[in-house]
Amino acid sequence: MATIRDIKGDPSAAWDDLSWADMSSDEQALWAALGWSEASWEEDTDAPDSDDRYWEDLTADERNAATKLGYTQSLWDEE
């Protein structure tokens, strides 16, 4: 399954450099599936619960979104 953006290395480093407005609507939708909104992404509100959960505790839809965003279980769990 291909990622939305060509992410090299740690996906968190790539995504952390982007504002919500920098992302495509497809990318925003994937982050929204993980509970993120523009407000939480821009740190105006708290991060969603998925941000504190291990990969195995994510729903199938959340894991699918995370995979498309460039994460693997090991990359997600080390965050």
PyMOL Python script that loads the backbone (N, CA, C, O; Angstrom):
from pymol import cmd

cmd.read_pdbstr("""\
ATOM      1  N   MET A   1       0.840  -1.173   0.000  1.00  0.00           N
ATOM      2  CA  MET A   1       0.000   0.000   0.000  1.00  0.00           C
ATOM      3  C   MET A   1       0.891   1.245   0.000  1.00  0.00           C
ATOM      4  O   MET A   1       1.754   1.394   0.865  1.00  0.00           O
ATOM      5  N   ALA A   2       0.686   2.107  -0.940  1.00  0.00           N
ATOM      6  CA  ALA A   2       1.513   3.298  -1.064  1.00  0.00           C
ATOM      7  C   ALA A   2       1.087   4.368  -0.061  1.00  0.00           C
ATOM      8  O   ALA A   2      -0.082   4.465   0.314  1.00  0.00           O
ATOM      9  N   THR A   3       2.046   5.148   0.353  1.00  0.00           N
ATOM     10  CA  THR A   3       1.733   6.272   1.220  1.00  0.00           C
ATOM     11  C   THR A   3       1.250   7.436   0.361  1.00  0.00           C
ATOM     12  O   THR A   3       1.439   7.438  -0.855  1.00  0.00           O
ATOM     13  N   ILE A   4       0.642   8.401   0.981  1.00  0.00           N
ATOM     14  CA  ILE A   4       0.130   9.580   0.295  1.00  0.00           C
ATOM     15  C   ILE A   4       1.284  10.436  -0.229  1.00  0.00           C
ATOM     16  O   ILE A   4       1.286  10.861  -1.384  1.00  0.00           O
ATOM     17  N   ARG A   5       2.245  10.675   0.627  1.00  0.00           N
ATOM     18  CA  ARG A   5       3.407  11.510   0.323  1.00  0.00           C
ATOM     19  C   ARG A   5       4.632  10.603   0.370  1.00  0.00           C
ATOM     20  O   ARG A   5       4.644   9.628   1.121  1.00  0.00           O
ATOM     21  N   ASP A   6       5.639  10.899  -0.401  1.00  0.00           N
ATOM     22  CA  ASP A   6       6.852  10.082  -0.389  1.00  0.00           C
ATOM     23  C   ASP A   6       7.658  10.421   0.864  1.00  0.00           C
ATOM     24  O   ASP A   6       8.407  11.398   0.888  1.00  0.00           O
ATOM     25  N   ILE A   7       7.494   9.605   1.897  1.00  0.00           N
ATOM     26  CA  ILE A   7       8.139   9.845   3.183  1.00  0.00           C
ATOM     27  C   ILE A   7       9.422   9.021   3.266  1.00  0.00           C
ATOM     28  O   ILE A   7       9.405   7.808   3.062  1.00  0.00           O
ATOM     29  N   LYS A   8      10.507   9.676   3.561  1.00  0.00           N
ATOM     30  CA  LYS A   8      11.794   8.996   3.734  1.00  0.00           C
ATOM     31  C   LYS A   8      12.143   9.004   5.225  1.00  0.00           C
ATOM     32  O   LYS A   8      12.041  10.042   5.880  1.00  0.00           O
ATOM     33  N   GLY A   9      12.546   7.875   5.749  1.00  0.00           N
ATOM     34  CA  GLY A   9      12.962   7.812   7.145  1.00  0.00           C
ATOM     35  C   GLY A   9      11.783   7.907   8.101  1.00  0.00           C
ATOM     36  O   GLY A   9      10.733   7.306   7.872  1.00  0.00           O
ATOM     37  N   ASP A  10      11.965   8.659   9.159  1.00  0.00           N
ATOM     38  CA  ASP A  10      10.958   8.791  10.208  1.00  0.00           C
ATOM     39  C   ASP A  10       9.793   9.647   9.711  1.00  0.00           C
ATOM     40  O   ASP A  10       9.980  10.831   9.431  1.00  0.00           O
ATOM     41  N   PRO A  11       8.588   9.067   9.598  1.00  0.00           N
ATOM     42  CA  PRO A  11       7.470   9.856   9.099  1.00  0.00           C
ATOM     43  C   PRO A  11       7.107  11.018  10.022  1.00  0.00           C
ATOM     44  O   PRO A  11       6.634  12.053   9.553  1.00  0.00           O
ATOM     45  N   SER A  12       7.320  10.860  11.313  1.00  0.00           N
ATOM     46  CA  SER A  12       6.966  11.943  12.238  1.00  0.00           C
ATOM     47  C   SER A  12       7.748  13.211  11.930  1.00  0.00           C
ATOM     48  O   SER A  12       7.204  14.313  12.004  1.00  0.00           O
ATOM     49  N   ALA A  13       9.011  13.060  11.588  1.00  0.00           N
ATOM     50  CA  ALA A  13       9.827  14.229  11.267  1.00  0.00           C
ATOM     51  C   ALA A  13       9.274  14.950  10.040  1.00  0.00           C
ATOM     52  O   ALA A  13       9.259  16.180   9.997  1.00  0.00           O
ATOM     53  N   ALA A  14       8.825  14.199   9.057  1.00  0.00           N
ATOM     54  CA  ALA A  14       8.271  14.808   7.842  1.00  0.00           C
ATOM     55  C   ALA A  14       6.940  15.493   8.129  1.00  0.00           C
ATOM     56  O   ALA A  14       6.722  16.630   7.711  1.00  0.00           O
ATOM     57  N   TRP A  15       6.054  14.807   8.837  1.00  0.00           N
ATOM     58  CA  TRP A  15       4.729  15.372   9.098  1.00  0.00           C
ATOM     59  C   TRP A  15       4.798  16.545  10.070  1.00  0.00           C
ATOM     60  O   TRP A  15       4.029  17.498   9.940  1.00  0.00           O
ATOM     61  N   ASP A  16       5.702  16.489  11.038  1.00  0.00           N
ATOM     62  CA  ASP A  16       5.796  17.561  12.039  1.00  0.00           C
ATOM     63  C   ASP A  16       6.185  18.898  11.412  1.00  0.00           C
ATOM     64  O   ASP A  16       5.907  19.954  11.980  1.00  0.00           O
ATOM     65  N   ASP A  17       6.820  18.856  10.255  1.00  0.00           N
ATOM     66  CA  ASP A  17       7.234  20.092   9.586  1.00  0.00           C
ATOM     67  C   ASP A  17       6.096  20.751   8.814  1.00  0.00           C
ATOM     68  O   ASP A  17       6.248  21.873   8.330  1.00  0.00           O
ATOM     69  N   LEU A  18       4.972  20.077   8.695  1.00  0.00           N
ATOM     70  CA  LEU A  18       3.864  20.587   7.889  1.00  0.00           C
ATOM     71  C   LEU A  18       2.763  21.174   8.758  1.00  0.00           C
ATOM     72  O   LEU A  18       2.460  20.662   9.835  1.00  0.00           O
ATOM     73  N   SER A  19       2.174  22.252   8.272  1.00  0.00           N
ATOM     74  CA  SER A  19       0.963  22.757   8.914  1.00  0.00           C
ATOM     75  C   SER A  19      -0.217  22.005   8.296  1.00  0.00           C
ATOM     76  O   SER A  19      -0.075  21.359   7.258  1.00  0.00           O
ATOM     77  N   TRP A  20      -1.363  22.095   8.932  1.00  0.00           N
ATOM     78  CA  TRP A  20      -2.572  21.428   8.421  1.00  0.00           C
ATOM     79  C   TRP A  20      -2.858  21.912   6.998  1.00  0.00           C
ATOM     80  O   TRP A  20      -3.230  21.119   6.133  1.00  0.00           O
ATOM     81  N   ALA A  21      -2.687  23.202   6.761  1.00  0.00           N
ATOM     82  CA  ALA A  21      -2.973  23.782   5.445  1.00  0.00           C
ATOM     83  C   ALA A  21      -2.007  23.288   4.370  1.00  0.00           C
ATOM     84  O   ALA A  21      -2.323  23.343   3.182  1.00  0.00           O
ATOM     85  N   ASP A  22      -0.823  22.803   4.781  1.00  0.00           N
ATOM     86  CA  ASP A  22       0.156  22.284   3.820  1.00  0.00           C
ATOM     87  C   ASP A  22      -0.233  20.918   3.272  1.00  0.00           C
ATOM     88  O   ASP A  22       0.303  20.478   2.255  1.00  0.00           O
ATOM     89  N   MET A  23      -1.164  20.248   3.945  1.00  0.00           N
ATOM     90  CA  MET A  23      -1.534  18.889   3.555  1.00  0.00           C
ATOM     91  C   MET A  23      -2.673  18.893   2.543  1.00  0.00           C
ATOM     92  O   MET A  23      -3.501  19.803   2.514  1.00  0.00           O
ATOM     93  N   SER A  24      -2.691  17.862   1.723  1.00  0.00           N
ATOM     94  CA  SER A  24      -3.796  17.687   0.787  1.00  0.00           C
ATOM     95  C   SER A  24      -5.034  17.250   1.563  1.00  0.00           C
ATOM     96  O   SER A  24      -4.933  16.849   2.723  1.00  0.00           O
ATOM     97  N   SER A  25      -6.183  17.327   0.935  1.00  0.00           N
ATOM     98  CA  SER A  25      -7.416  16.890   1.601  1.00  0.00           C
ATOM     99  C   SER A  25      -7.365  15.403   1.917  1.00  0.00           C
ATOM    100  O   SER A  25      -7.927  14.969   2.923  1.00  0.00           O
ATOM    101  N   ASP A  26      -6.702  14.614   1.076  1.00  0.00           N
ATOM    102  CA  ASP A  26      -6.554  13.176   1.346  1.00  0.00           C
ATOM    103  C   ASP A  26      -5.689  12.946   2.584  1.00  0.00           C
ATOM    104  O   ASP A  26      -5.999  12.089   3.411  1.00  0.00           O
ATOM    105  N   GLU A  27      -4.615  13.705   2.707  1.00  0.00           N
ATOM    106  CA  GLU A  27      -3.751  13.582   3.880  1.00  0.00           C
ATOM    107  C   GLU A  27      -4.498  14.017   5.142  1.00  0.00           C
ATOM    108  O   GLU A  27      -4.408  13.362   6.180  1.00  0.00           O
ATOM    109  N   GLN A  28      -5.222  15.103   5.045  1.00  0.00           N
ATOM    110  CA  GLN A  28      -6.018  15.564   6.184  1.00  0.00           C
ATOM    111  C   GLN A  28      -7.039  14.504   6.593  1.00  0.00           C
ATOM    112  O   GLN A  28      -7.271  14.296   7.784  1.00  0.00           O
ATOM    113  N   ALA A  29      -7.647  13.837   5.623  1.00  0.00           N
ATOM    114  CA  ALA A  29      -8.640  12.802   5.914  1.00  0.00           C
ATOM    115  C   ALA A  29      -8.006  11.622   6.648  1.00  0.00           C
ATOM    116  O   ALA A  29      -8.619  11.048   7.548  1.00  0.00           O
ATOM    117  N   LEU A  30      -6.780  11.260   6.267  1.00  0.00           N
ATOM    118  CA  LEU A  30      -6.084  10.172   6.960  1.00  0.00           C
ATOM    119  C   LEU A  30      -5.774  10.555   8.396  1.00  0.00           C
ATOM    120  O   LEU A  30      -5.964   9.748   9.306  1.00  0.00           O
ATOM    121  N   TRP A  31      -5.299  11.778   8.613  1.00  0.00           N
ATOM    122  CA  TRP A  31      -5.043  12.234   9.977  1.00  0.00           C
ATOM    123  C   TRP A  31      -6.345  12.332  10.758  1.00  0.00           C
ATOM    124  O   TRP A  31      -6.379  12.034  11.952  1.00  0.00           O
ATOM    125  N   ALA A  32      -7.427  12.754  10.082  1.00  0.00           N
ATOM    126  CA  ALA A  32      -8.731  12.830  10.749  1.00  0.00           C
ATOM    127  C   ALA A  32      -9.192  11.445  11.196  1.00  0.00           C
ATOM    128  O   ALA A  32      -9.841  11.315  12.234  1.00  0.00           O
ATOM    129  N   ALA A  33      -8.861  10.412  10.424  1.00  0.00           N
ATOM    130  CA  ALA A  33      -9.209   9.037  10.810  1.00  0.00           C
ATOM    131  C   ALA A  33      -8.488   8.642  12.103  1.00  0.00           C
ATOM    132  O   ALA A  33      -8.934   7.748  12.822  1.00  0.00           O
ATOM    133  N   LEU A  34      -7.382   9.311  12.389  1.00  0.00           N
ATOM    134  CA  LEU A  34      -6.647   9.086  13.628  1.00  0.00           C
ATOM    135  C   LEU A  34      -7.077  10.060  14.724  1.00  0.00           C
ATOM    136  O   LEU A  34      -6.495  10.082  15.808  1.00  0.00           O
ATOM    137  N   GLY A  35      -8.096  10.859  14.435  1.00  0.00           N
ATOM    138  CA  GLY A  35      -8.658  11.764  15.427  1.00  0.00           C
ATOM    139  C   GLY A  35      -8.134  13.187  15.386  1.00  0.00           C
ATOM    140  O   GLY A  35      -8.535  14.018  16.201  1.00  0.00           O
ATOM    141  N   TRP A  36      -7.251  13.476  14.457  1.00  0.00           N
ATOM    142  CA  TRP A  36      -6.679  14.820  14.365  1.00  0.00           C
ATOM    143  C   TRP A  36      -7.631  15.770  13.643  1.00  0.00           C
ATOM    144  O   TRP A  36      -8.399  15.361  12.772  1.00  0.00           O
ATOM    145  N   SER A  37      -7.566  17.011  14.011  1.00  0.00           N
ATOM    146  CA  SER A  37      -8.290  18.084  13.327  1.00  0.00           C
ATOM    147  C   SER A  37      -7.299  19.218  13.110  1.00  0.00           C
ATOM    148  O   SER A  37      -6.164  19.160  13.584  1.00  0.00           O
ATOM    149  N   GLU A  38      -7.724  20.232  12.402  1.00  0.00           N
ATOM    150  CA  GLU A  38      -6.819  21.364  12.211  1.00  0.00           C
ATOM    151  C   GLU A  38      -6.415  21.950  13.566  1.00  0.00           C
ATOM    152  O   GLU A  38      -5.251  22.297  13.768  1.00  0.00           O
ATOM    153  N   ALA A  39      -7.360  22.061  14.482  1.00  0.00           N
ATOM    154  CA  ALA A  39      -7.073  22.646  15.804  1.00  0.00           C
ATOM    155  C   ALA A  39      -6.063  21.805  16.588  1.00  0.00           C
ATOM    156  O   ALA A  39      -5.134  22.348  17.186  1.00  0.00           O
ATOM    157  N   SER A  40      -6.244  20.491  16.585  1.00  0.00           N
ATOM    158  CA  SER A  40      -5.302  19.658  17.341  1.00  0.00           C
ATOM    159  C   SER A  40      -3.944  19.612  16.644  1.00  0.00           C
ATOM    160  O   SER A  40      -2.909  19.594  17.311  1.00  0.00           O
ATOM    161  N   TRP A  41      -3.934  19.593  15.311  1.00  0.00           N
ATOM    162  CA  TRP A  41      -2.673  19.569  14.568  1.00  0.00           C
ATOM    163  C   TRP A  41      -1.862  20.826  14.852  1.00  0.00           C
ATOM    164  O   TRP A  41      -0.643  20.769  15.012  1.00  0.00           O
ATOM    165  N   GLU A  42      -2.549  21.957  14.912  1.00  0.00           N
ATOM    166  CA  GLU A  42      -1.877  23.240  15.144  1.00  0.00           C
ATOM    167  C   GLU A  42      -1.685  23.522  16.637  1.00  0.00           C
ATOM    168  O   GLU A  42      -1.281  24.619  17.022  1.00  0.00           O
ATOM    169  N   GLU A  43      -1.978  22.523  17.470  1.00  0.00           N
ATOM    170  CA  GLU A  43      -1.783  22.562  18.914  1.00  0.00           C
ATOM    171  C   GLU A  43      -2.664  23.578  19.619  1.00  0.00           C
ATOM    172  O   GLU A  43      -2.309  24.083  20.683  1.00  0.00           O
ATOM    173  N   ASP A  44      -3.828  23.880  19.020  1.00  0.00           N
ATOM    174  CA  ASP A  44      -4.808  24.742  19.686  1.00  0.00           C
ATOM    175  C   ASP A  44      -5.657  23.937  20.662  1.00  0.00           C
ATOM    176  O   ASP A  44      -6.217  24.488  21.610  1.00  0.00           O
ATOM    177  N   THR A  45      -5.748  22.628  20.425  1.00  0.00           N
ATOM    178  CA  THR A  45      -6.446  21.716  21.330  1.00  0.00           C
ATOM    179  C   THR A  45      -5.536  20.501  21.547  1.00  0.00           C
ATOM    180  O   THR A  45      -4.513  20.350  20.880  1.00  0.00           O
ATOM    181  N   ASP A  46      -5.920  19.655  22.474  1.00  0.00           N
ATOM    182  CA  ASP A  46      -5.109  18.478  22.790  1.00  0.00           C
ATOM    183  C   ASP A  46      -5.054  17.501  21.618  1.00  0.00           C
ATOM    184  O   ASP A  46      -5.958  17.449  20.784  1.00  0.00           O
ATOM    185  N   ALA A  47      -3.982  16.738  21.579  1.00  0.00           N
ATOM    186  CA  ALA A  47      -3.836  15.670  20.577  1.00  0.00           C
ATOM    187  C   ALA A  47      -4.904  14.610  20.836  1.00  0.00           C
ATOM    188  O   ALA A  47      -5.354  14.448  21.970  1.00  0.00           O
ATOM    189  N   PRO A  48      -5.313  13.888  19.793  1.00  0.00           N
ATOM    190  CA  PRO A  48      -6.321  12.842  19.971  1.00  0.00           C
ATOM    191  C   PRO A  48      -5.785  11.642  20.750  1.00  0.00           C
ATOM    192  O   PRO A  48      -4.576  11.474  20.904  1.00  0.00           O
ATOM    193  N   ASP A  49      -6.702  10.820  21.234  1.00  0.00           N
ATOM    194  CA  ASP A  49      -6.330   9.635  22.005  1.00  0.00           C
ATOM    195  C   ASP A  49      -5.381   8.712  21.249  1.00  0.00           C
ATOM    196  O   ASP A  49      -4.523   8.071  21.857  1.00  0.00           O
ATOM    197  N   SER A  50      -5.528   8.640  19.933  1.00  0.00           N
ATOM    198  CA  SER A  50      -4.681   7.729  19.152  1.00  0.00           C
ATOM    199  C   SER A  50      -3.203   8.066  19.309  1.00  0.00           C
ATOM    200  O   SER A  50      -2.350   7.195  19.139  1.00  0.00           O
ATOM    201  N   ASP A  51      -2.897   9.298  19.625  1.00  0.00           N
ATOM    202  CA  ASP A  51      -1.506   9.730  19.754  1.00  0.00           C
ATOM    203  C   ASP A  51      -0.805   9.044  20.920  1.00  0.00           C
ATOM    204  O   ASP A  51       0.421   8.927  20.923  1.00  0.00           O
ATOM    205  N   ASP A  52      -1.572   8.587  21.912  1.00  0.00           N
ATOM    206  CA  ASP A  52      -0.999   7.931  23.092  1.00  0.00           C
ATOM    207  C   ASP A  52      -1.189   6.423  23.093  1.00  0.00           C
ATOM    208  O   ASP A  52      -0.843   5.755  24.068  1.00  0.00           O
ATOM    209  N   ARG A  53      -1.735   5.880  22.011  1.00  0.00           N
ATOM    210  CA  ARG A  53      -1.993   4.438  21.989  1.00  0.00           C
ATOM    211  C   ARG A  53      -0.936   3.703  21.179  1.00  0.00           C
ATOM    212  O   ARG A  53      -0.377   4.227  20.216  1.00  0.00           O
ATOM    213  N   TYR A  54      -0.684   2.467  21.606  1.00  0.00           N
ATOM    214  CA  TYR A  54       0.205   1.601  20.842  1.00  0.00           C
ATOM    215  C   TYR A  54      -0.515   1.096  19.599  1.00  0.00           C
ATOM    216  O   TYR A  54      -1.745   1.073  19.543  1.00  0.00           O
ATOM    217  N   TRP A  55       0.262   0.695  18.613  1.00  0.00           N
ATOM    218  CA  TRP A  55      -0.253   0.202  17.337  1.00  0.00           C
ATOM    219  C   TRP A  55      -1.331  -0.858  17.545  1.00  0.00           C
ATOM    220  O   TRP A  55      -2.391  -0.809  16.921  1.00  0.00           O
ATOM    221  N   GLU A  56      -1.049  -1.822  18.434  1.00  0.00           N
ATOM    222  CA  GLU A  56      -1.996  -2.928  18.635  1.00  0.00           C
ATOM    223  C   GLU A  56      -3.319  -2.444  19.233  1.00  0.00           C
ATOM    224  O   GLU A  56      -4.323  -3.153  19.158  1.00  0.00           O
ATOM    225  N   ASP A  57      -3.331  -1.254  19.822  1.00  0.00           N
ATOM    226  CA  ASP A  57      -4.550  -0.695  20.404  1.00  0.00           C
ATOM    227  C   ASP A  57      -5.309   0.209  19.446  1.00  0.00           C
ATOM    228  O   ASP A  57      -6.413   0.657  19.758  1.00  0.00           O
ATOM    229  N   LEU A  58      -4.729   0.481  18.287  1.00  0.00           N
ATOM    230  CA  LEU A  58      -5.433   1.260  17.266  1.00  0.00           C
ATOM    231  C   LEU A  58      -6.486   0.384  16.609  1.00  0.00           C
ATOM    232  O   LEU A  58      -6.345  -0.837  16.540  1.00  0.00           O
ATOM    233  N   THR A  59      -7.544   1.025  16.128  1.00  0.00           N
ATOM    234  CA  THR A  59      -8.548   0.277  15.365  1.00  0.00           C
ATOM    235  C   THR A  59      -7.959  -0.081  14.000  1.00  0.00           C
ATOM    236  O   THR A  59      -6.922   0.453  13.606  1.00  0.00           O
ATOM    237  N   ALA A  60      -8.613  -0.969  13.298  1.00  0.00           N
ATOM    238  CA  ALA A  60      -8.152  -1.343  11.953  1.00  0.00           C
ATOM    239  C   ALA A  60      -8.118  -0.121  11.045  1.00  0.00           C
ATOM    240  O   ALA A  60      -7.181   0.036  10.262  1.00  0.00           O
ATOM    241  N   ASP A  61      -9.119   0.745  11.136  1.00  0.00           N
ATOM    242  CA  ASP A  61      -9.143   1.957  10.311  1.00  0.00           C
ATOM    243  C   ASP A  61      -7.994   2.888  10.668  1.00  0.00           C
ATOM    244  O   ASP A  61      -7.387   3.498   9.787  1.00  0.00           O
ATOM    245  N   GLU A  62      -7.691   3.001  11.974  1.00  0.00           N
ATOM    246  CA  GLU A  62      -6.584   3.857  12.388  1.00  0.00           C
ATOM    247  C   GLU A  62      -5.253   3.298  11.905  1.00  0.00           C
ATOM    248  O   GLU A  62      -4.399   4.056  11.445  1.00  0.00           O
ATOM    249  N   ARG A  63      -5.061   1.990  12.000  1.00  0.00           N
ATOM    250  CA  ARG A  63      -3.818   1.377  11.509  1.00  0.00           C
ATOM    251  C   ARG A  63      -3.685   1.560   9.999  1.00  0.00           C
ATOM    252  O   ARG A  63      -2.591   1.817   9.498  1.00  0.00           O
ATOM    253  N   ASN A  64      -4.785   1.429   9.281  1.00  0.00           N
ATOM    254  CA  ASN A  64      -4.771   1.628   7.839  1.00  0.00           C
ATOM    255  C   ASN A  64      -4.350   3.060   7.505  1.00  0.00           C
ATOM    256  O   ASN A  64      -3.521   3.278   6.621  1.00  0.00           O
ATOM    257  N   ALA A  65      -4.919   4.024   8.207  1.00  0.00           N
ATOM    258  CA  ALA A  65      -4.558   5.425   7.967  1.00  0.00           C
ATOM    259  C   ALA A  65      -3.093   5.660   8.304  1.00  0.00           C
ATOM    260  O   ALA A  65      -2.380   6.314   7.543  1.00  0.00           O
ATOM    261  N   ALA A  66      -2.639   5.133   9.437  1.00  0.00           N
ATOM    262  CA  ALA A  66      -1.243   5.311   9.841  1.00  0.00           C
ATOM    263  C   ALA A  66      -0.293   4.702   8.818  1.00  0.00           C
ATOM    264  O   ALA A  66       0.754   5.276   8.517  1.00  0.00           O
ATOM    265  N   THR A  67      -0.656   3.543   8.287  1.00  0.00           N
ATOM    266  CA  THR A  67       0.167   2.887   7.268  1.00  0.00           C
ATOM    267  C   THR A  67       0.278   3.768   6.033  1.00  0.00           C
ATOM    268  O   THR A  67       1.365   3.934   5.481  1.00  0.00           O
ATOM    269  N   LYS A  68      -0.838   4.328   5.601  1.00  0.00           N
ATOM    270  CA  LYS A  68      -0.821   5.199   4.422  1.00  0.00           C
ATOM    271  C   LYS A  68      -0.019   6.473   4.663  1.00  0.00           C
ATOM    272  O   LYS A  68       0.471   7.100   3.724  1.00  0.00           O
ATOM    273  N   LEU A  69       0.110   6.848   5.940  1.00  0.00           N
ATOM    274  CA  LEU A  69       0.886   8.034   6.291  1.00  0.00           C
ATOM    275  C   LEU A  69       2.366   7.719   6.491  1.00  0.00           C
ATOM    276  O   LEU A  69       3.147   8.599   6.851  1.00  0.00           O
ATOM    277  N   GLY A  70       2.752   6.461   6.258  1.00  0.00           N
ATOM    278  CA  GLY A  70       4.161   6.088   6.284  1.00  0.00           C
ATOM    279  C   GLY A  70       4.620   5.377   7.538  1.00  0.00           C
ATOM    280  O   GLY A  70       5.808   5.091   7.686  1.00  0.00           O
ATOM    281  N   TYR A  71       3.690   5.084   8.454  1.00  0.00           N
ATOM    282  CA  TYR A  71       4.067   4.431   9.708  1.00  0.00           C
ATOM    283  C   TYR A  71       4.013   2.915   9.603  1.00  0.00           C
ATOM    284  O   TYR A  71       3.228   2.345   8.845  1.00  0.00           O
ATOM    285  N   THR A  72       4.865   2.291  10.382  1.00  0.00           N
ATOM    286  CA  THR A  72       4.816   0.856  10.622  1.00  0.00           C
ATOM    287  C   THR A  72       4.586   0.711  12.123  1.00  0.00           C
ATOM    288  O   THR A  72       4.618   1.701  12.854  1.00  0.00           O
ATOM    289  N   GLN A  73       4.357  -0.502  12.578  1.00  0.00           N
ATOM    290  CA  GLN A  73       4.143  -0.695  14.006  1.00  0.00           C
ATOM    291  C   GLN A  73       5.342  -0.196  14.815  1.00  0.00           C
ATOM    292  O   GLN A  73       5.170   0.493  15.821  1.00  0.00           O
ATOM    293  N   SER A  74       6.537  -0.537  14.382  1.00  0.00           N
ATOM    294  CA  SER A  74       7.715  -0.131  15.164  1.00  0.00           C
ATOM    295  C   SER A  74       7.895   1.384  15.166  1.00  0.00           C
ATOM    296  O   SER A  74       8.258   1.957  16.193  1.00  0.00           O
ATOM    297  N   LEU A  75       7.650   2.038  14.039  1.00  0.00           N
ATOM    298  CA  LEU A  75       7.777   3.511  13.984  1.00  0.00           C
ATOM    299  C   LEU A  75       6.702   4.179  14.843  1.00  0.00           C
ATOM    300  O   LEU A  75       6.976   5.159  15.536  1.00  0.00           O
ATOM    301  N   TRP A  76       5.486   3.649  14.795  1.00  0.00           N
ATOM    302  CA  TRP A  76       4.381   4.231  15.576  1.00  0.00           C
ATOM    303  C   TRP A  76       4.652   4.062  17.067  1.00  0.00           C
ATOM    304  O   TRP A  76       4.490   5.008  17.838  1.00  0.00           O
ATOM    305  N   ASP A  77       5.061   2.876  17.474  1.00  0.00           N
ATOM    306  CA  ASP A  77       5.220   2.584  18.898  1.00  0.00           C
ATOM    307  C   ASP A  77       6.409   3.299  19.528  1.00  0.00           C
ATOM    308  O   ASP A  77       6.443   3.467  20.747  1.00  0.00           O
ATOM    309  N   GLU A  78       7.380   3.722  18.732  1.00  0.00           N
ATOM    310  CA  GLU A  78       8.531   4.406  19.323  1.00  0.00           C
ATOM    311  C   GLU A  78       8.269   5.891  19.533  1.00  0.00           C
ATOM    312  O   GLU A  78       9.088   6.588  20.132  1.00  0.00           O
ATOM    313  N   GLU A  79       7.153   6.370  19.054  1.00  0.00           N
ATOM    314  CA  GLU A  79       6.804   7.786  19.233  1.00  0.00           C
ATOM    315  C   GLU A  79       6.441   8.098  20.646  1.00  0.00           C
ATOM    316  O   GLU A  79       6.123   9.245  20.962  1.00  0.00           O
TER     317      GLU A  79
END
""", "prot")
cmd.dss("prot")
cmd.show_as("cartoon", "prot")
cmd.util.cbc("prot")
cmd.orient("prot")
